[in-house]
């Protein structure tokens, strides 16, 4: 039976060290009162805090990690006392992780469970026998040091698995501040390595970074009202306000800098563990040459003795980085410090060895990522590229992006290196991968703004004028292929002619194609799909032919393309294509689009061919949530929808009422210039993706008399760009009327 409980404390919901200290003090006092009120004694029993409370770091919604420690002679009483204590805590609505153990049981479990072992290192007395805990803590530290040689490899494997699962906090837009690489959990691991005597514990810079992440977690708990460690985009504004930061972007910058500091310290500590645990690395180690002035020692890249001079070669840092990336070895901490402190500014234009080293580094593949980040941490990258300071830790504002701008650029270069055999200028491909988004964070279209910046960088690197022009063109046009493929009619000669004129030559086209694939791979899983890849490949094939022959193929004849089925409406469904042939009438696109939306199919292209009183609509589709198509059900409903027997509008309206709508930017209509299409006017709708959007817009277009020849639907995250080809030319009055109808249809009720 639960005993009379001690008054439950009211905990601070603030963020910061003072708020954490206040919460810990209040919980300590309350738990001590609970211990006393339930019969806790001063000898042979101790209530011990581990985890966040043990470190006095409780966030507003942290759970409580407690151990009731007891001597072997007190086992029965300890079990009874523990039950009374735990029930009072549960009655007070605290989340609780608890155990009741003797010191010897705790030590035995610590040999098998790394979480228990690390927890004992942070254990702190709340109430009871201080000597009992002191003896256990001394024994736990001694055991940890004694058995570190087999415990640390297991801890390393668990840490790596956690990093693989949660990613790198410094570069994620919605990272887990506890579990991601560079997060709070890694500082606990650093303390464990320090207790083992293998490397220093957390240094002042790491402790400062740790406090930053604790502050963010405090604010996140307060904002969400529950225990949560992942900072979502929707919470950044409130977190920034609680932390007195300027804006949501500053929150991410602070997190990124803190996570970089912790992650780098982690890498350094684990290299120390590796050297300590490998008998062959103790004492004198052979120095193996890797490149001019660069050698390997103890599994790290260091400078050759002859390279350490009062006036080092300005190209030395790049040559070290390139050698490290090619050898897939880390650069030693001391080497980076020396290079960061003594490296001379790079002359302009760059000498050929520096340029070659940069391109070698960028083309090295996955190993380049960690080398680039290490160099950036010690100020080397901004010495090479001063523009890098502006994009470092710069957040992206599209939900399709996983990484900050700087990491996205490096990831793009990494993916581009894998495509080097697809182009005749792999050097320009990886360089454009690194620079393609350098205009982000500035006013205006980032492709247009970034192109002259990239050209200036290419010129400083010493590239010849022709290559500088190609870099400028590729950066300016790096979205041309994906945007055209997903938003334009590829059967329209004007589309192909426009792209061919913009690109100019086959070499640039190949670089743009490879860059589009690398850019998407570095963005996130939502940026690429099989259909998008096929569309871009089709576009490239058409443009290659146009560049090679100077002739653009005419569009297919409608009469030749339109079959005459025996029964109307006729429906054909393939893996990712739905075709409907019916009597030509207004409302066909809306009926088909609405029915497909009811079946949770996203339409990515829609083309209509009319001839002899018949209309054939061909839609490329994707299941919104994956899975196989129920072809029979879809075909049946499509026939009913086309015949007006299916209440499409009513069913979609019911679904929309049950859907959650986030705060959306108002939709926008952009009219493309007349040269964008043959005998058609292109209306481009930019809006938030909502259920039934294509149905509503298609119905609005048809209601105002617009003849939709085809549509292209491009979705990135929660945003869509829908391009509608409207037959013929529209007057200014017609455009205004159509635009008003489309905007009204695209605005959620």
Beta strands, then each sheet from edge to edge (+ up, - down):
strand 1: 45-50
strand 2: 64-70
strand 3: 96-101
strand 4: 124-128
strand 5: 288-291
strand 6: 294-297
strand 7: 300-303
strand 8: 330-331
strand 9: 570-573
strand 10: 577-583
strand 11: 601-611
strand 12: 614-623
strand 13: 668-671
strand 14: 680-688
strand 15: 708-716
strand 16: 719-727
sheet 1: 3+ 2+ 1- 4+
sheet 2: 5+ 6- 7+ 8+
sheet 3: 9+ 10- 12+ 11- 15+ 16- 14+ 13-
end
